[in-house]
Amino acid sequence: MEQACNIKVPTKKLKKYEKEYQAMRESQLQQEDPMDRYKRENRRLQEASMRLEQENDDLAHELVTSKIALRNDLDQAEDKADVLNKELLLTKQRLVETEEEKRKQEEETAQLKEVFRKQLEKAEYEIKKTTAIIAEYKQICSQLSTRLEKQQAASKEELEVVKGKMMACKHCSDIFSKEGALKVAAISREDQGIELDDEKDSLKKQLREMELELAQTKLQLVEAKCKIQELEHQRGALMNEIQAAKNSWFSKTLNSIKTATGTQPLQPPQATQPPKEST
């Protein structure tokens, strides 16, 4: 085998040997008995026919199997196509409904924005008006305080003048001390009773007028402070209403957007009350 494998034969010689073998084979077949040759040829053809029939049966069986498989695949594909068409129709219907709902929500949002804008403008106007009133009342209170201080100073000056006049008067200095207290009169009532009564009445009258004016001024000051506190309270209530309106609008808008996109709405933020100003 090694020697046979090691022999190197050129391709041209192999082809030449093949042709010689074919020619020799044909000469042998021509020299053979025709009956045997026909029998052998017939047997070969029968074997080929049987082989071809078997292959034909296999191909027919494979064709039938392929047709059945293709029919099953086609049925499945048609069923899947029907399901997909139904889903497509449902999706289109949902899309139309979603677009309609989105349009309605946009209109509602625009209306809410307009309403809240008007409310905000109204609240801002009320706040400005309230702030102006508070500033005016503060100015009035300041003027009343200044006036009260001036009146107190004037009353003290008038009291000092009255005390000076009393001390300058011989009869009054005998009756009143420098602090304004009554002295025990050494003289008789019969001589100076009328003068003392007149001066006492005059002084008491002036004192009552000054006390009445002081009381009225204090009452006006208290009323002004009460009015300022009431206005501060109204201002705080307005600020709370504005903050609640802003939070409510923000929550509704966010819920509308989340509902349109098919997600859960967020929780609205807690309203924070603004700190009240000290009065």
C-alpha positions as CSV (number, residue, x, y, z in Angstrom):
1,M,0.0,0.0,0.0
2,E,2.8,2.4,0.8
3,Q,4.5,1.6,-2.5
4,A,1.2,2.0,-4.3
5,C,0.6,5.4,-2.6
6,N,4.1,6.5,-3.3
7,I,3.8,5.9,-7.0
8,K,3.4,9.2,-8.8
9,V,1.2,9.0,-11.9
10,P,0.6,12.1,-14.0
11,T,-3.0,13.2,-14.7
12,K,-2.6,12.9,-18.4
13,K,-1.6,9.2,-18.1
14,L,-4.6,8.6,-15.7
15,K,-7.0,10.0,-18.3
16,K,-5.3,8.0,-21.0
17,Y,-5.7,4.8,-18.9
18,E,-9.3,5.7,-18.3
19,K,-10.0,6.0,-22.0
20,E,-8.2,2.7,-22.7
21,Y,-10.2,1.0,-20.0
22,Q,-13.5,2.3,-21.4
23,A,-12.6,1.2,-24.9
24,M,-11.6,-2.2,-23.6
25,R,-14.9,-2.5,-21.6
26,E,-17.0,-1.6,-24.6
27,S,-15.2,-4.2,-26.7
28,Q,-15.8,-6.8,-24.0
29,L,-19.5,-5.9,-23.8
30,Q,-19.9,-6.2,-27.6
31,Q,-18.3,-9.6,-27.5
32,E,-20.7,-10.7,-24.7
33,D,-24.0,-12.5,-25.4
34,P,-26.7,-10.0,-26.2
35,M,-29.3,-11.8,-24.1
36,D,-27.1,-11.6,-21.0
37,R,-26.4,-8.0,-21.6
38,Y,-30.1,-7.2,-22.0
39,K,-30.9,-9.1,-18.9
40,R,-28.3,-7.3,-16.9
41,E,-29.4,-4.0,-18.4
42,N,-33.0,-4.8,-17.6
43,R,-32.2,-5.7,-14.0
44,R,-30.2,-2.5,-13.7
45,L,-33.2,-0.5,-15.1
46,Q,-35.6,-2.3,-12.7
47,E,-33.4,-1.5,-9.7
48,A,-33.3,2.1,-10.9
49,S,-37.1,2.2,-11.4
50,M,-37.7,0.8,-7.9
51,R,-35.3,3.3,-6.5
52,L,-37.0,6.1,-8.4
53,E,-40.4,4.9,-7.2
54,Q,-39.2,4.8,-3.6
55,E,-37.9,8.3,-4.0
56,N,-41.1,9.4,-5.6
57,D,-43.1,8.0,-2.6
58,D,-40.8,9.7,-0.2
59,L,-41.1,13.0,-2.0
60,A,-45.0,12.6,-2.2
61,H,-45.1,11.9,1.6
62,E,-42.8,14.8,2.2
63,L,-45.0,17.0,0.0
64,V,-48.2,16.1,1.8
65,T,-46.5,16.6,5.2
66,S,-45.2,20.0,4.0
67,K,-48.7,21.0,2.7
68,I,-50.3,20.0,6.1
69,A,-47.6,22.0,8.0
70,L,-48.0,25.0,5.7
71,R,-51.8,24.8,6.1
72,N,-51.4,24.8,9.9
73,D,-48.9,27.6,9.8
74,L,-51.3,29.5,7.5
75,D,-54.2,29.0,9.8
76,Q,-52.2,30.1,12.8
77,A,-51.0,33.1,10.8
78,E,-54.6,34.0,9.9
79,D,-55.7,33.6,13.5
80,K,-52.8,35.8,14.7
81,A,-53.6,38.3,12.0
82,D,-57.3,38.4,13.1
83,V,-56.2,39.0,16.7
84,L,-53.7,41.7,15.7
85,N,-56.4,43.4,13.6
86,K,-58.8,43.3,16.6
87,E,-56.1,44.7,18.8
88,L,-55.3,47.4,16.2
89,L,-59.0,48.4,16.0
90,L,-59.2,48.6,19.8
91,T,-55.9,50.6,19.9
92,K,-57.3,53.0,17.3
93,Q,-60.5,53.4,19.3
94,R,-58.6,54.0,22.5
95,L,-56.4,56.5,20.7
96,V,-59.4,58.4,19.5
97,E,-61.0,58.3,23.0
98,T,-57.7,59.4,24.6
99,E,-57.2,62.3,22.1
100,E,-60.8,63.4,22.8
101,E,-60.3,63.2,26.5
102,K,-57.0,65.0,26.2
103,R,-58.7,67.8,24.2
104,K,-61.4,68.1,26.9
105,Q,-58.8,68.1,29.7
106,E,-56.8,70.8,27.8
107,E,-60.0,72.9,27.5
108,E,-60.8,72.3,31.2
109,T,-57.2,73.2,32.1
110,A,-57.4,76.4,30.1
111,Q,-60.6,77.3,31.8
112,L,-59.2,76.5,35.3
113,K,-56.1,78.6,34.4
114,E,-58.3,81.5,33.4
115,V,-60.5,81.2,36.6
116,F,-57.4,80.9,38.9
117,R,-55.8,83.8,37.1
118,K,-58.8,86.0,37.7
119,Q,-59.0,84.8,41.3
120,L,-55.3,85.5,41.8
121,E,-55.6,89.0,40.3
122,K,-58.6,89.7,42.5
123,A,-56.7,88.4,45.6
124,E,-53.6,90.4,44.7
125,Y,-55.9,93.5,44.4
126,E,-57.4,92.8,47.7
127,I,-54.0,92.3,49.3
128,K,-52.8,95.6,47.8
129,K,-55.9,97.3,49.1
130,T,-55.6,95.8,52.5
131,T,-51.9,96.7,52.7
132,A,-52.8,100.3,51.8
133,I,-55.5,100.4,54.4
134,I,-53.1,98.9,57.0
135,A,-50.4,101.5,56.1
136,E,-53.0,104.2,56.4
137,Y,-54.2,103.0,59.8
138,K,-50.6,102.7,61.0
139,Q,-50.0,106.3,59.8
140,I,-53.2,107.4,61.7
141,C,-52.0,105.5,64.8
142,S,-48.7,107.2,64.6
143,Q,-50.3,110.6,64.2
144,L,-52.6,109.8,67.2
145,S,-49.6,108.7,69.3
146,T,-47.7,111.9,68.4
147,R,-50.8,114.0,69.1
148,L,-51.3,112.2,72.5
149,E,-47.7,112.8,73.4
150,K,-48.0,116.4,72.4
151,Q,-51.2,116.8,74.4
152,Q,-49.6,115.1,77.4
153,A,-46.6,117.4,77.2
154,A,-49.0,120.4,76.8
155,S,-51.0,119.2,79.8
156,K,-47.8,119.0,81.9
157,E,-46.8,122.4,80.8
158,E,-50.3,123.8,81.6
159,L,-50.1,122.0,85.0
160,E,-46.7,123.5,85.7
161,V,-48.1,127.0,84.7
162,V,-51.1,126.5,87.0
163,K,-48.8,125.3,89.8
164,G,-46.6,128.4,89.2
165,K,-49.6,130.7,89.3
166,M,-50.8,128.9,92.4
167,M,-47.4,129.4,94.1
168,A,-47.3,133.0,92.9
169,C,-50.7,133.6,94.5
170,K,-50.5,134.3,98.2
171,H,-53.8,132.7,99.0
172,C,-53.2,129.6,96.8
173,S,-49.7,129.0,98.2
174,D,-51.2,128.9,101.7
175,I,-53.8,126.3,100.6
176,F,-51.7,124.1,98.2
177,S,-48.2,122.8,98.5
178,K,-45.6,122.6,95.7
179,E,-46.6,119.0,95.0
180,G,-50.3,120.1,94.6
181,A,-51.5,118.8,98.0
182,L,-53.9,120.8,100.2
183,K,-52.5,122.4,103.3
184,V,-54.3,123.0,106.6
185,A,-55.6,126.5,106.4
186,A,-54.6,128.7,109.3
187,I,-57.0,131.4,108.3
188,S,-60.7,131.3,108.7
189,R,-63.1,130.1,106.0
190,E,-65.2,133.1,106.3
191,D,-62.5,135.4,104.7
192,Q,-61.3,133.3,101.7
193,G,-64.0,130.6,101.2
194,I,-65.5,132.0,98.1
195,E,-62.2,132.5,96.3
196,L,-60.9,129.0,97.1
197,D,-64.1,127.4,95.9
198,D,-64.0,129.3,92.6
199,E,-60.4,128.3,92.0
200,K,-61.0,124.7,93.0
201,D,-63.9,124.4,90.6
202,S,-62.0,125.9,87.8
203,L,-59.1,123.6,88.4
204,K,-61.3,120.6,88.7
205,K,-63.1,121.5,85.5
206,Q,-59.8,121.9,83.5
207,L,-58.6,118.6,85.0
208,R,-61.8,116.8,83.9
209,E,-61.6,118.2,80.4
210,M,-58.0,117.1,80.1
211,E,-58.9,113.6,81.4
212,L,-61.8,113.4,79.0
213,E,-59.7,114.4,76.1
214,L,-57.0,111.9,77.1
215,A,-59.6,109.2,77.4
216,Q,-61.0,109.9,74.0
217,T,-57.5,109.9,72.4
218,K,-56.7,106.5,74.1
219,L,-60.1,105.1,72.9
220,Q,-59.3,106.2,69.3
221,L,-55.9,104.6,69.6
222,V,-57.4,101.3,70.9
223,E,-60.0,101.3,68.1
224,A,-57.2,101.9,65.5
225,K,-55.2,99.0,66.9
226,C,-58.2,96.7,66.8
227,K,-58.9,97.7,63.2
228,I,-55.3,97.0,62.3
229,Q,-55.4,93.5,63.9
230,E,-58.7,92.7,62.1
231,L,-57.1,93.8,58.8
232,E,-54.0,91.7,59.5
233,H,-56.2,88.7,60.2
234,Q,-58.1,89.3,56.9
235,R,-54.8,89.5,55.1
236,G,-53.6,86.2,56.5
237,A,-56.9,84.6,55.5
238,L,-56.5,85.9,52.0
239,M,-53.0,84.6,51.8
240,N,-54.2,81.1,52.9
241,E,-57.0,81.1,50.4
242,I,-54.5,82.1,47.6
243,Q,-52.1,79.3,48.7
244,A,-54.9,76.8,48.8
245,A,-56.1,77.9,45.4
246,K,-52.6,77.5,43.9
247,N,-52.2,74.0,45.5
248,S,-55.7,72.9,44.3
249,W,-55.0,74.2,40.7
250,F,-51.5,72.5,40.7
251,S,-53.0,69.2,42.0
252,K,-55.9,69.2,39.4
253,T,-53.6,70.0,36.5
254,L,-51.1,67.2,37.5
255,N,-53.9,64.7,38.0
256,S,-55.3,65.5,34.6
257,I,-51.9,65.0,32.9
258,K,-51.3,61.7,34.8
259,T,-54.9,60.5,33.9
260,A,-54.3,61.3,30.2
261,T,-51.0,59.4,30.2
262,G,-52.6,56.4,32.1
263,T,-50.6,56.7,35.3
264,Q,-51.7,57.2,38.9
265,P,-52.2,60.8,40.1
266,L,-49.8,62.3,42.5
267,Q,-50.7,63.3,46.0
268,P,-51.3,67.1,46.3
269,P,-48.7,69.0,48.3
270,Q,-49.5,70.1,51.9
271,A,-50.6,73.8,52.1
272,T,-48.2,75.9,54.1
273,Q,-49.7,78.8,56.0
274,P,-47.7,82.0,55.8
275,P,-46.5,83.4,59.2
276,K,-48.8,86.0,60.7
277,E,-47.3,89.5,61.1
278,S,-47.1,90.8,64.7
279,T,-49.4,93.7,65.4
